Amino acid sequence: MTISSLRSLPKFLLALAMLAALTAPAAAIDTTAKQAILVDFNTGGVLYEKNADEPAPPSSMSKMMTVYLLFERLKSGAVKLDDTFPVSRKAWKMGGSKMFVRVDTRVAVDDLLHGIITQSGNDACIVVAEALGGTEEGFAELMNKKGKELGLEHSKFANATGWPDPNDMMSVRDLAKLAAATIRNFPDFYKRYYGLPEFTFNNIRQHNRNPVIGKIAGGDGLKTGHTDAGGYGVAASAERDGRRLILVLNGLGSWDSRVEETGAMLEWGFREFRNYALFKAGDTAAEADVWLGTEPTVPLVTAAPVTVTLPIKSRDAMKVKVVYDGVAAPVKKGDKLGDLVVSAPDTKDIVVPLYAGADVEKKGLFGRIGAALNRFVSGG
């Protein structure tokens, strides 16, 4: 039998849990994108999604994986920024967006990163792929292996550029995961390379196509994309007052719609939602009764800070409860014993695991007999 324990919640959470006032939902928003997702980077909360797990041509947005693999080599020390990679004829001849590298020359890693991120250079991607994977096909294998490690469940990489290929597909949720992993795992590189408005190489100056750069407050990344099959797409991020949002749109019909809807979605996310801190790591959310324990209760604690993303207008109707099955001794500290469930209008329930905050030994024989007699007498 599942037991919901509210009486043992801290007072401030108990008050929140008992609020019953109804509030209006966050202002509705929609997008013409075929696939879309808006995520809070800090909490992982999904503010909006539309066909988020549907694989689609990622176009140049998949270049984020090419960059990710190069960032890994830099962080490990296997590659340095002033290292140079050779330019093959294949890289030089590559069509589409170009950094304009020259065949049979060598280009510094630092320049290649700018060329991929700011100029969306397909040629630069081939240079990196051949340097790290031997061939572009070999590099695609590395991309797929890393995708599995990062939990990209609806993605398959066929090349380093996002060049149209029926075997090159990503979902917007996976693109958002990749963007978040890039920001989280390589914060210094992210600040250095993403968000630059322009870059000049071989005396050719090119502007960043990202609609958030210089146009959206706090906008600092990440990547745009376009193919005839996939339409216009963007993986965008912006940070304001310590709060970061990640937006991925794909399948838009025009350059203008990408600019307009990227701005509208991010502004809506910052305006209509807030993050609410409920617990610090190790805080006690409740005390669970322990059957046949040397202690009558055991604290149920959080392993990590609990912060939730909710529509502002749903905040006052938020409910918090602790759910756990009957707990019997012995209990070991760290055992998962229940869940903290946060619910509010216009959002999915947020479930956070709770763990035993202490050991509780089992009573001895006479203690167990006494407990059984008490339960029998009381009719429990």
C-alpha atoms as a printed R data frame, in Angstrom:
    type eleno elety resid chain resno      x       y       z
1   ATOM     1    CA   MET     A     1  0.000   0.000   0.000
2   ATOM     2    CA   THR     A     2  1.293   3.468  -0.882
3   ATOM     3    CA   ILE     A     3  1.277   6.054   1.895
4   ATOM     4    CA   SER     A     4  1.264   9.794   1.253
5   ATOM     5    CA   SER     A     5  2.883  11.590   4.152
6   ATOM     6    CA   LEU     A     6  2.187  15.312   4.353
7   ATOM     7    CA   ARG     A     7  2.045  15.727   8.100
8   ATOM     8    CA   SER     A     8  5.817  15.366   8.409
9   ATOM     9    CA   LEU     A     9  6.744  17.929   5.722
10  ATOM    10    CA   PRO     A    10  8.578  21.084   6.781
11  ATOM    11    CA   LYS     A    11  6.079  23.796   7.636
12  ATOM    12    CA   PHE     A    12  6.754  26.024   4.640
13  ATOM    13    CA   LEU     A    13  6.213  23.092   2.246
14  ATOM    14    CA   LEU     A    14  3.152  21.912   4.108
15  ATOM    15    CA   ALA     A    15  1.649  25.348   3.602
16  ATOM    16    CA   LEU     A    16  2.367  25.191  -0.093
17  ATOM    17    CA   ALA     A    17  0.940  21.705  -0.343
18  ATOM    18    CA   MET     A    18 -2.359  22.799   1.216
19  ATOM    19    CA   LEU     A    19 -2.894  25.763  -1.069
20  ATOM    20    CA   ALA     A    20 -5.942  25.187  -3.236
21  ATOM    21    CA   ALA     A    21 -6.297  28.474  -5.038
22  ATOM    22    CA   LEU     A    22 -6.734  28.087  -8.794
23  ATOM    23    CA   THR     A    23 -4.711  30.268 -11.138
24  ATOM    24    CA   ALA     A    24 -4.776  31.037 -14.823
25  ATOM    25    CA   PRO     A    25 -2.326  29.028 -16.985
26  ATOM    26    CA   ALA     A    26  0.740  30.580 -18.554
27  ATOM    27    CA   ALA     A    27 -0.010  32.474 -21.732
28  ATOM    28    CA   ALA     A    28 -0.300  30.018 -24.629
29  ATOM    29    CA   ILE     A    29  2.312  30.008 -27.362
30  ATOM    30    CA   ASP     A    30  2.859  27.983 -30.492
31  ATOM    31    CA   THR     A    31  5.351  27.709 -33.321
32  ATOM    32    CA   THR     A    32  5.167  26.871 -36.991
33  ATOM    33    CA   ALA     A    33  8.233  24.660 -36.570
34  ATOM    34    CA   LYS     A    34  7.577  20.989 -37.242
35  ATOM    35    CA   GLN     A    35  9.650  20.016 -34.214
36  ATOM    36    CA   ALA     A    36 10.398  22.155 -31.168
37  ATOM    37    CA   ILE     A    37 11.553  22.026 -27.562
38  ATOM    38    CA   LEU     A    38 12.289  24.675 -24.928
39  ATOM    39    CA   VAL     A    39 14.240  23.512 -21.872
40  ATOM    40    CA   ASP     A    40 15.515  25.109 -18.681
41  ATOM    41    CA   PHE     A    41 19.226  24.275 -18.560
42  ATOM    42    CA   ASN     A    42 19.517  24.365 -14.757
43  ATOM    43    CA   THR     A    43 16.558  22.148 -13.875
44  ATOM    44    CA   GLY     A    44 15.984  20.179 -17.073
45  ATOM    45    CA   GLY     A    45 12.354  21.291 -16.967
46  ATOM    46    CA   VAL     A    46 10.594  21.238 -20.345
47  ATOM    47    CA   LEU     A    47  8.648  24.452 -20.906
48  ATOM    48    CA   TYR     A    48  7.352  23.540 -24.364
49  ATOM    49    CA   GLU     A    49  7.644  20.620 -26.749
50  ATOM    50    CA   LYS     A    50  6.244  19.635 -30.128
51  ATOM    51    CA   ASN     A    51  7.184  16.360 -31.832
52  ATOM    52    CA   ALA     A    52 10.331  16.534 -29.724
53  ATOM    53    CA   ASP     A    53 11.372  12.901 -30.279
54  ATOM    54    CA   GLU     A    54 10.687  12.823 -34.027
55  ATOM    55    CA   PRO     A    55 13.937  12.286 -35.982
56  ATOM    56    CA   ALA     A    56 14.444  14.869 -38.726
57  ATOM    57    CA   PRO     A    57 17.315  16.179 -40.865
58  ATOM    58    CA   PRO     A    58 19.420  18.263 -38.438
59  ATOM    59    CA   SER     A    59 21.348  20.107 -41.164
60  ATOM    60    CA   SER     A    60 24.218  22.169 -39.738
61  ATOM    61    CA   MET     A    61 22.954  21.831 -36.159
62  ATOM    62    CA   SER     A    62 24.624  18.397 -36.079
63  ATOM    63    CA   LYS     A    63 27.953  20.241 -36.340
64  ATOM    64    CA   MET     A    64 27.600  20.668 -32.568
65  ATOM    65    CA   MET     A    65 28.666  17.023 -32.257
66  ATOM    66    CA   THR     A    66 31.728  17.621 -34.438
67  ATOM    67    CA   VAL     A    67 32.647  20.516 -32.156
68  ATOM    68    CA   TYR     A    68 31.877  18.457 -29.035
69  ATOM    69    CA   LEU     A    69 34.347  15.751 -30.024
70  ATOM    70    CA   LEU     A    70 37.034  18.337 -30.719
71  ATOM    71    CA   PHE     A    71 36.345  20.031 -27.371
72  ATOM    72    CA   GLU     A    72 36.874  16.661 -25.683
73  ATOM    73    CA   ARG     A    73 40.291  16.274 -27.287
74  ATOM    74    CA   LEU     A    74 41.236  19.789 -26.213
75  ATOM    75    CA   LYS     A    75 40.093  19.255 -22.641
76  ATOM    76    CA   SER     A    76 42.068  16.008 -22.356
77  ATOM    77    CA   GLY     A    77 45.189  17.626 -23.769
78  ATOM    78    CA   ALA     A    78 45.340  15.278 -26.768
79  ATOM    79    CA   VAL     A    79 44.919  18.307 -29.047
80  ATOM    80    CA   LYS     A    80 46.039  21.922 -28.531
81  ATOM    81    CA   LEU     A    81 44.538  25.095 -29.953
82  ATOM    82    CA   ASP     A    82 47.696  25.930 -31.865
83  ATOM    83    CA   ASP     A    83 47.908  22.467 -33.430
84  ATOM    84    CA   THR     A    84 47.304  22.465 -37.181
85  ATOM    85    CA   PHE     A    85 45.307  19.989 -39.275
86  ATOM    86    CA   PRO     A    86 45.904  19.305 -42.987
87  ATOM    87    CA   VAL     A    87 43.363  20.345 -45.640
88  ATOM    88    CA   SER     A    88 42.550  17.541 -48.086
89  ATOM    89    CA   ARG     A    89 41.141  17.959 -51.567
90  ATOM    90    CA   LYS     A    90 37.827  16.550 -50.294
91  ATOM    91    CA   ALA     A    91 37.620  19.261 -47.631
92  ATOM    92    CA   TRP     A    92 38.584  22.007 -50.070
93  ATOM    93    CA   LYS     A    93 35.948  20.892 -52.620
94  ATOM    94    CA   MET     A    94 33.135  20.525 -50.053
95  ATOM    95    CA   GLY     A    95 30.080  22.568 -51.007
96  ATOM    96    CA   GLY     A    96 27.580  24.555 -48.985
97  ATOM    97    CA   SER     A    97 28.674  26.918 -46.241
98  ATOM    98    CA   LYS     A    98 32.447  27.303 -46.280
99  ATOM    99    CA   MET     A    99 35.272  28.657 -44.198
100 ATOM   100    CA   PHE     A   100 37.311  28.797 -47.441
101 ATOM   101    CA   VAL     A   101 40.281  26.691 -46.406
102 ATOM   102    CA   ARG     A   102 42.915  26.062 -49.089
103 ATOM   103    CA   VAL     A   103 43.930  22.626 -50.280
104 ATOM   104    CA   ASP     A   104 47.318  21.280 -49.165
105 ATOM   105    CA   THR     A   105 47.626  23.846 -46.364
106 ATOM   106    CA   ARG     A   106 47.332  23.398 -42.611
107 ATOM   107    CA   VAL     A   107 44.838  25.259 -40.434
108 ATOM   108    CA   ALA     A   108 45.055  25.880 -36.679
109 ATOM   109    CA   VAL     A   109 42.474  24.172 -34.476
110 ATOM   110    CA   ASP     A   110 41.526  27.562 -33.039
111 ATOM   111    CA   ASP     A   111 40.616  28.838 -36.515
112 ATOM   112    CA   LEU     A   112 38.781  25.637 -37.417
113 ATOM   113    CA   LEU     A   113 36.531  25.970 -34.365
114 ATOM   114    CA   HIS     A   114 35.662  29.540 -35.313
115 ATOM   115    CA   GLY     A   115 35.106  28.396 -38.873
116 ATOM   116    CA   ILE     A   116 32.669  25.677 -37.845
117 ATOM   117    CA   ILE     A   117 30.754  27.570 -35.164
118 ATOM   118    CA   THR     A   118 30.590  31.103 -36.568
119 ATOM   119    CA   GLN     A   119 30.877  30.468 -40.308
120 ATOM   120    CA   SER     A   120 29.259  26.996 -40.349
121 ATOM   121    CA   GLY     A   121 32.097  25.809 -42.570
122 ATOM   122    CA   ASN     A   122 31.470  22.374 -44.064
123 ATOM   123    CA   ASP     A   123 35.048  22.359 -45.280
124 ATOM   124    CA   ALA     A   124 36.321  22.954 -41.728
125 ATOM   125    CA   CYS     A   125 34.223  20.027 -40.482
126 ATOM   126    CA   ILE     A   126 35.824  17.693 -43.016
127 ATOM   127    CA   VAL     A   127 39.296  18.849 -41.929
128 ATOM   128    CA   VAL     A   128 38.453  18.042 -38.294
129 ATOM   129    CA   ALA     A   129 36.761  14.741 -39.165
130 ATOM   130    CA   GLU     A   130 39.728  13.487 -41.147
131 ATOM   131    CA   ALA     A   131 42.187  14.584 -38.459
132 ATOM   132    CA   LEU     A   132 40.323  12.882 -35.604
133 ATOM   133    CA   GLY     A   133 38.712   9.940 -37.365
134 ATOM   134    CA   GLY     A   134 41.052   9.201 -40.254
135 ATOM   135    CA   THR     A   135 38.132   9.521 -42.674
136 ATOM   136    CA   GLU     A   136 34.764  11.244 -42.448
137 ATOM   137    CA   GLU     A   137 33.153   7.797 -42.253
138 ATOM   138    CA   GLY     A   138 35.412   6.869 -39.370
139 ATOM   139    CA   PHE     A   139 34.573  10.129 -37.636
140 ATOM   140    CA   ALA     A   140 30.839   9.433 -38.057
141 ATOM   141    CA   GLU     A   141 31.378   6.231 -36.084
142 ATOM   142    CA   LEU     A   142 32.902   8.302 -33.287
143 ATOM   143    CA   MET     A   143 29.904  10.634 -33.439
144 ATOM   144    CA   ASN     A   144 27.456   7.754 -33.086
145 ATOM   145    CA   LYS     A   145 29.402   6.256 -30.198
146 ATOM   146    CA   LYS     A   146 29.414   9.590 -28.370
147 ATOM   147    CA   GLY     A   147 25.723  10.053 -29.101
148 ATOM   148    CA   LYS     A   148 24.945   6.820 -27.259
149 ATOM   149    CA   GLU     A   149 27.111   7.895 -24.317
150 ATOM   150    CA   LEU     A   150 25.191  11.180 -24.107
151 ATOM   151    CA   GLY     A   151 21.807   9.443 -24.250
152 ATOM   152    CA   LEU     A   152 20.822  10.718 -27.694
153 ATOM   153    CA   GLU     A   153 18.065   8.178 -28.284
154 ATOM   154    CA   HIS     A   154 16.714   9.438 -31.608
155 ATOM   155    CA   SER     A   155 19.867  10.382 -33.481
156 ATOM   156    CA   LYS     A   156 22.093   8.819 -36.118
157 ATOM   157    CA   PHE     A   157 25.108  10.496 -37.679
158 ATOM   158    CA   ALA     A   158 26.250   9.811 -41.241
159 ATOM   159    CA   ASN     A   159 28.692  12.697 -41.683
160 ATOM   160    CA   ALA     A   160 30.464  15.531 -39.878
161 ATOM   161    CA   THR     A   161 28.528  18.407 -41.466
162 ATOM   162    CA   GLY     A   162 24.812  17.636 -41.464
163 ATOM   163    CA   TRP     A   163 24.959  17.395 -45.261
164 ATOM   164    CA   PRO     A   164 21.661  15.831 -46.508
165 ATOM   165    CA   ASP     A   165 21.731  12.074 -46.028
166 ATOM   166    CA   PRO     A   166 18.796   9.765 -45.206
167 ATOM   167    CA   ASN     A   167 20.926   8.192 -42.486
168 ATOM   168    CA   ASP     A   168 21.691  11.526 -40.813
169 ATOM   169    CA   MET     A   169 18.852  12.321 -38.405
170 ATOM   170    CA   MET     A   170 18.373  13.935 -34.993
171 ATOM   171    CA   SER     A   171 15.427  14.825 -32.777
172 ATOM   172    CA   VAL     A   172 15.157  18.281 -31.251
173 ATOM   173    CA   ARG     A   173 15.261  16.745 -27.770
174 ATOM   174    CA   ASP     A   174 18.586  15.137 -28.631
175 ATOM   175    CA   LEU     A   175 19.873  18.425 -30.027
176 ATOM   176    CA   ALA     A   176 18.883  20.117 -26.756
177 ATOM   177    CA   LYS     A   177 20.702  17.391 -24.785
178 ATOM   178    CA   LEU     A   178 23.810  17.890 -26.913
179 ATOM   179    CA   ALA     A   179 23.638  21.655 -26.436
180 ATOM   180    CA   ALA     A   180 23.277  21.250 -22.659
181 ATOM   181    CA   ALA     A   181 26.194  18.785 -22.508
182 ATOM   182    CA   THR     A   182 28.376  21.225 -24.454
183 ATOM   183    CA   ILE     A   183 27.596  24.108 -22.099
184 ATOM   184    CA   ARG     A   184 27.935  21.975 -18.960
185 ATOM   185    CA   ASN     A   185 31.085  20.055 -19.860
186 ATOM   186    CA   PHE     A   186 33.040  22.770 -21.657
187 ATOM   187    CA   PRO     A   187 32.022  26.123 -20.147
188 ATOM   188    CA   ASP     A   188 35.293  27.872 -20.999
189 ATOM   189    CA   PHE     A   189 35.312  26.703 -24.612
190 ATOM   190    CA   TYR     A   190 31.634  27.549 -24.912
191 ATOM   191    CA   LYS     A   191 32.269  31.142 -23.859
192 ATOM   192    CA   ARG     A   192 35.306  31.404 -26.130
193 ATOM   193    CA   TYR     A   193 33.725  30.172 -29.355
194 ATOM   194    CA   TYR     A   194 29.952  30.297 -29.268
195 ATOM   195    CA   GLY     A   195 28.229  33.651 -29.499
196 ATOM   196    CA   LEU     A   196 30.732  35.527 -31.662
197 ATOM   197    CA   PRO     A   197 28.991  37.777 -34.225
198 ATOM   198    CA   GLU     A   198 31.568  37.294 -37.000
199 ATOM   199    CA   PHE     A   199 34.886  35.741 -38.006
200 ATOM   200    CA   THR     A   200 37.404  36.493 -40.734
201 ATOM   201    CA   PHE     A   201 39.574  33.837 -42.343
202 ATOM   202    CA   ASN     A   202 41.696  34.204 -45.487
203 ATOM   203    CA   ASN     A   203 40.524  37.832 -45.611
204 ATOM   204    CA   ILE     A   204 36.913  36.660 -45.969
205 ATOM   205    CA   ARG     A   205 34.622  38.113 -43.330
206 ATOM   206    CA   GLN     A   206 31.442  36.196 -42.496
207 ATOM   207    CA   HIS     A   207 28.662  36.908 -40.014
208 ATOM   208    CA   ASN     A   208 27.097  34.448 -37.593
209 ATOM   209    CA   ARG     A   209 23.632  33.411 -38.824
210 ATOM   210    CA   ASN     A   210 22.352  32.700 -35.307
211 ATOM   211    CA   PRO     A   211 19.287  34.921 -34.674
212 ATOM   212    CA   VAL     A   212 20.025  35.296 -30.943
213 ATOM   213    CA   ILE     A   213 23.511  36.753 -31.325
214 ATOM   214    CA   GLY     A   214 23.296  40.493 -30.719
215 ATOM   215    CA   LYS     A   215 19.510  40.428 -30.939
216 ATOM   216    CA   ILE     A   216 18.239  38.534 -27.882
217 ATOM   217    CA   ALA     A   217 19.267  39.671 -24.399
218 ATOM   218    CA   GLY     A   218 21.700  37.103 -23.037
219 ATOM   219    CA   GLY     A   219 21.848  35.153 -26.305
220 ATOM   220    CA   ASP     A   220 25.173  33.357 -26.724
221 ATOM   221    CA   GLY     A   221 24.726  30.279 -28.923
222 ATOM   222    CA   LEU     A   222 24.571  27.822 -30.523
223 ATOM   223    CA   LYS     A   223 23.976  26.784 -34.150
224 ATOM   224    CA   THR     A   224 21.649  27.316 -37.089
225 ATOM   225    CA   GLY     A   225 20.911  24.954 -39.954
226 ATOM   226    CA   HIS     A   226 19.080  24.762 -43.262
227 ATOM   227    CA   THR     A   227 18.481  22.155 -45.941
228 ATOM   228    CA   ASP     A   228 15.686  21.749 -48.458
229 ATOM   229    CA   ALA     A   229 14.605  18.524 -46.748
230 ATOM   230    CA   GLY     A   230 14.794  19.794 -43.191
231 ATOM   231    CA   GLY     A   231 13.792  23.415 -43.572
232 ATOM   232    CA   TYR     A   232 15.233  26.114 -41.312
233 ATOM   233    CA   GLY     A   233 16.390  25.195 -37.819
234 ATOM   234    CA   VAL     A   234 18.158  26.660 -34.828
235 ATOM   235    CA   ALA     A   235 19.655  25.453 -31.562
236 ATOM   236    CA   ALA     A   236 19.681  28.608 -29.441
237 ATOM   237    CA   SER     A   237 20.564  29.488 -25.874
238 ATOM   238    CA   ALA     A   238 20.327  32.584 -23.722
239 ATOM   239    CA   GLU     A   239 21.150  33.322 -20.085
240 ATOM   240    CA   ARG     A   240 19.619  36.004 -17.878
241 ATOM   241    CA   ASP     A   241 20.222  36.538 -14.173
242 ATOM   242    CA   GLY     A   242 21.807  33.106 -13.819
243 ATOM   243    CA   ARG     A   243 18.970  31.313 -15.577
244 ATOM   244    CA   ARG     A   244 19.636  29.679 -18.954
245 ATOM   245    CA   LEU     A   245 17.149  28.425 -21.531
246 ATOM   246    CA   ILE     A   246 17.877  26.151 -24.488
247 ATOM   247    CA   LEU     A   247 15.578  26.272 -27.513
248 ATOM   248    CA   VAL     A   248 15.652  23.992 -30.554
249 ATOM   249    CA   LEU     A   249 13.379  24.570 -33.539
250 ATOM   250    CA   ASN     A   250 13.438  22.580 -36.770
251 ATOM   251    CA   GLY     A   251 11.354  22.466 -39.923
252 ATOM   252    CA   LEU     A   252 10.618  26.193 -40.129
253 ATOM   253    CA   GLY     A   253  9.568  27.573 -43.498
254 ATOM   254    CA   SER     A   254 11.816  30.601 -43.842
255 ATOM   255    CA   TRP     A   255 14.777  32.572 -42.532
256 ATOM   256    CA   ASP     A   256 12.399  35.262 -41.224
257 ATOM   257    CA   SER     A   257 10.257  32.772 -39.305
258 ATOM   258    CA   ARG     A   258 13.410  31.388 -37.675
259 ATOM   259    CA   VAL     A   259 14.374  34.860 -36.471
260 ATOM   260    CA   GLU     A   260 10.890  35.816 -35.278
261 ATOM   261    CA   GLU     A   261  9.935  32.563 -33.588
262 ATOM   262    CA   THR     A   262 13.286  32.073 -31.874
263 ATOM   263    CA   GLY     A   263 12.919  35.465 -30.228
264 ATOM   264    CA   ALA     A   264  9.263  34.937 -29.338
265 ATOM   265    CA   MET     A   265  9.833  31.511 -27.765
266 ATOM   266    CA   LEU     A   266 12.795  32.588 -25.649
267 ATOM   267    CA   GLU     A   267 11.080  35.759 -24.450
268 ATOM   268    CA   TRP     A   268  8.009  33.715 -23.511
269 ATOM   269    CA   GLY     A   269 10.109  31.231 -21.566
270 ATOM   270    CA   PHE     A   270 11.880  33.906 -19.548
271 ATOM   271    CA   ARG     A   271  8.681  35.876 -18.970
272 ATOM   272    CA   GLU     A   272  6.209  33.141 -18.058
273 ATOM   273    CA   PHE     A   273  8.361  30.697 -16.057
274 ATOM   274    CA   ARG     A   274 10.521  30.839 -12.952
275 ATOM   275    CA   ASN     A   275 12.742  28.421 -11.031
276 ATOM   276    CA   TYR     A   276 11.706  27.694  -7.444
277 ATOM   277    CA   ALA     A   277 14.182  26.203  -4.964
278 ATOM   278    CA   LEU     A   278 12.522  23.722  -2.578
279 ATOM   279    CA   PHE     A   279 15.339  21.764  -0.947
280 ATOM   280    CA   LYS     A   280 19.083  21.785  -0.598
281 ATOM   281    CA   ALA     A   281 21.051  18.565  -1.028
282 ATOM   282    CA   GLY     A   282 20.618  16.369   2.047
283 ATOM   283    CA   ASP     A   283 17.545  18.212   3.371
284 ATOM   284    CA   THR     A   284 14.902  16.097   5.108
285 ATOM   285    CA   ALA     A   285 11.624  16.111   3.190
286 ATOM   286    CA   ALA     A   286  9.743  13.845   5.626
287 ATOM   287    CA   GLU     A   287 10.094  11.274   8.388
288 ATOM   288    CA   ALA     A   288  8.925   7.779   7.442
289 ATOM   289    CA   ASP     A   289  7.604   5.347  10.065
290 ATOM   290    CA   VAL     A   290  9.803   2.240  10.351
291 ATOM   291    CA   TRP     A   291  8.231  -1.100  11.254
292 ATOM   292    CA   LEU     A   292 10.278  -3.092  13.781
293 ATOM   293    CA   GLY     A   293 13.054  -0.501  13.822
294 ATOM   294    CA   THR     A   294 15.232   0.498  16.757
295 ATOM   295    CA   GLU     A   295 14.188   4.030  15.806
296 ATOM   296    CA   PRO     A   296 10.521   4.844  15.148
297 ATOM   297    CA   THR     A   297 11.232   6.850  12.008
298 ATOM   298    CA   VAL     A   298 13.890   7.440   9.378
299 ATOM   299    CA   PRO     A   299 14.476  10.765   7.593
300 ATOM   300    CA   LEU     A   300 13.746  10.829   3.866
301 ATOM   301    CA   VAL     A   301 16.344  13.100   2.290
302 ATOM   302    CA   THR     A   302 17.156  14.520  -1.121
303 ATOM   303    CA   ALA     A   303 20.438  13.552  -2.770
304 ATOM   304    CA   ALA     A   304 20.735  16.808  -4.714
305 ATOM   305    CA   PRO     A   305 19.206  20.285  -4.589
306 ATOM   306    CA   VAL     A   306 15.580  20.309  -5.692
307 ATOM   307    CA   THR     A   307 14.672  23.251  -7.896
308 ATOM   308    CA   VAL     A   308 11.623  23.122 -10.146
309 ATOM   309    CA   THR     A   309 10.634  25.165 -13.193
310 ATOM   310    CA   LEU     A   310  6.981  26.219 -13.158
311 ATOM   311    CA   PRO     A   311  4.725  28.748 -14.875
312 ATOM   312    CA   ILE     A   312  4.615  31.833 -12.676
313 ATOM   313    CA   LYS     A   313  0.815  31.773 -12.588
314 ATOM   314    CA   SER     A   314  0.834  28.156 -11.405
315 ATOM   315    CA   ARG     A   315  3.153  28.782  -8.478
316 ATOM   316    CA   ASP     A   316  0.469  29.451  -5.870
317 ATOM   317    CA   ALA     A   317 -1.350  26.219  -6.759
318 ATOM   318    CA   MET     A   318  1.778  24.074  -6.429
319 ATOM   319    CA   LYS     A   319  1.343  20.956  -4.302
320 ATOM   320    CA   VAL     A   320  4.143  18.949  -2.731
321 ATOM   321    CA   LYS     A   321  3.760  15.477  -1.284
322 ATOM   322    CA   VAL     A   322  5.954  12.599  -0.193
323 ATOM   323    CA   VAL     A   323  5.015   9.115  -1.337
324 ATOM   324    CA   TYR     A   324  6.552   5.952   0.074
325 ATOM   325    CA   ASP     A   325  5.716   2.299   0.665
326 ATOM   326    CA   GLY     A   326  5.732   0.841   4.157
327 ATOM   327    CA   VAL     A   327  9.292   0.852   5.514
328 ATOM   328    CA   ALA     A   328 10.536  -2.130   7.537
329 ATOM   329    CA   ALA     A   329 13.839  -2.431   9.387
330 ATOM   330    CA   PRO     A   330 16.684  -2.875   8.770
331 ATOM   331    CA   VAL     A   331 17.253   0.305   6.743
332 ATOM   332    CA   LYS     A   332 20.591   1.336   5.307
333 ATOM   333    CA   LYS     A   333 21.511   4.963   4.783
334 ATOM   334    CA   GLY     A   334 21.178   5.730   1.082
335 ATOM   335    CA   ASP     A   335 18.396   3.219   0.405
336 ATOM   336    CA   LYS     A   336 15.773   4.657  -1.937
337 ATOM   337    CA   LEU     A   337 12.564   4.706   0.085
338 ATOM   338    CA   GLY     A   338 10.176   7.039  -1.710
339 ATOM   339    CA   ASP     A   339  9.582  10.030  -3.942
340 ATOM   340    CA   LEU     A   340  8.890  13.715  -3.631
341 ATOM   341    CA   VAL     A   341  6.112  14.657  -6.060
342 ATOM   342    CA   VAL     A   342  5.610  18.276  -7.100
343 ATOM   343    CA   SER     A   343  2.477  19.072  -9.081
344 ATOM   344    CA   ALA     A   344  1.041  22.290 -10.470
345 ATOM   345    CA   PRO     A   345 -1.403  23.341 -13.192
346 ATOM   346    CA   ASP     A   346 -0.106  23.294 -16.770
347 ATOM   347    CA   THR     A   347  2.926  21.151 -15.993
348 ATOM   348    CA   LYS     A   348  3.748  17.469 -15.685
349 ATOM   349    CA   ASP     A   349  4.343  16.112 -12.207
350 ATOM   350    CA   ILE     A   350  7.963  16.428 -11.140
351 ATOM   351    CA   VAL     A   351  9.186  13.326  -9.294
352 ATOM   352    CA   VAL     A   352 12.371  13.407  -7.212
353 ATOM   353    CA   PRO     A   353 13.720  10.267  -5.446
354 ATOM   354    CA   LEU     A   354 14.126  10.303  -1.674
355 ATOM   355    CA   TYR     A   355 16.673   8.260   0.248
356 ATOM   356    CA   ALA     A   356 17.164   7.038   3.806
357 ATOM   357    CA   GLY     A   357 19.118   9.639   5.724
358 ATOM   358    CA   ALA     A   358 20.288   7.229   8.440
359 ATOM   359    CA   ASP     A   359 20.718   3.564   9.328
360 ATOM   360    CA   VAL     A   360 17.927   1.965  11.352
361 ATOM   361    CA   GLU     A   361 18.623  -1.469  12.823
362 ATOM   362    CA   LYS     A   362 16.011  -4.136  13.350
363 ATOM   363    CA   LYS     A   363 14.705  -4.666  16.876
364 ATOM   364    CA   GLY     A   364 15.755  -7.747  18.782
365 ATOM   365    CA   LEU     A   365 13.474 -10.731  19.390
366 ATOM   366    CA   PHE     A   366 11.706  -9.334  22.452
367 ATOM   367    CA   GLY     A   367 11.310  -5.952  20.818
368 ATOM   368    CA   ARG     A   368  9.691  -7.551  17.797
369 ATOM   369    CA   ILE     A   369  7.348  -9.585  20.006
370 ATOM   370    CA   GLY     A   370  6.363  -6.425  21.880
371 ATOM   371    CA   ALA     A   371  5.707  -4.563  18.634
372 ATOM   372    CA   ALA     A   372  3.583  -7.424  17.327
373 ATOM   373    CA   LEU     A   373  1.533  -7.509  20.562
374 ATOM   374    CA   ASN     A   374  0.996  -3.763  20.472
375 ATOM   375    CA   ARG     A   375 -0.148  -3.977  16.880
376 ATOM   376    CA   PHE     A   376 -2.519  -6.855  17.724
377 ATOM   377    CA   VAL     A   377 -4.000  -5.024  20.740
378 ATOM   378    CA   SER     A   378 -4.456  -1.796  18.815
379 ATOM   379    CA   GLY     A   379 -6.016  -3.613  15.864
380 ATOM   380    CA   GLY     A   380 -3.308  -2.335  13.501
